[in-house]
Amino acid sequence: MATASSRWVDAQDVKAHAGVGDVGATDHLLPIAIEVKFEADCPNGPYVEWTGEAAGILCCPEKTQYDAVANTILDAWIRKLTYDASTASRLKMMEIEFKGGLVQRGEEAREGNHNVKMVIKHMALSCACNVM
């Protein structure tokens, strides 16, 4: 499994179109809404219950760090959309916002509504072509 830090991408490394979506050689932005709810009974660890196309409730124990929240969201999104291995490996967490500010990866999650931005990094294709 990928390390927690390798599943994050810095915003300045994202080549995005002004709108949401994949345009040419840009990265594909995926904004979603997640409500974090603390639940003591998580025998299988944190999980996401999807409530809409791009919205869900993430249940986790108190003191869960945002790195674990990010990994849970990424894994749940991959399962939801049944991405292939190539696409799944390019899905990264860009940012998680809570009450108007960006959260820090290592800090403890807080209950409430969060705005999440994930990105599928554009895959550069190489071509060994001979032009005649």
Stockholm file with secondary structure:
# STOCKHOLM 1.0

chainA/1-132         MATASSRWVDAQDVKAHAGVGDVGATDHLLPIAIEVKFEADCPNGPYVEWTGEAAGILCCPEKTQYDAVANTILDAWIRKLTYDASTASRLKMMEIEFKGGLVQRGEEAREGNHNVKMVIKHMALSCACNVM
#=GR chainA/1-132 SS CCCTGGGBCCGGGCCCCSSSSCCTTCCEEEEEEEEEEECSCCTTCCEEEEEETTEEEEEECTTCBHHHHHHHHHHHHHHHHTCCHHHHHHEEEEEEEETTEECCTTSBCCSEEEEEEEEECCCCCCCCCCCC
#=GC SS_cons         CCCTGGGBCCGGGCCCCSSSSCCTTCCEEEEEEEEEEECSCCTTCCEEEEEETTEEEEEECTTCBHHHHHHHHHHHHHHHHTCCHHHHHHEEEEEEEETTEECCTTSBCCSEEEEEEEEECCCCCCCCCCCC
//
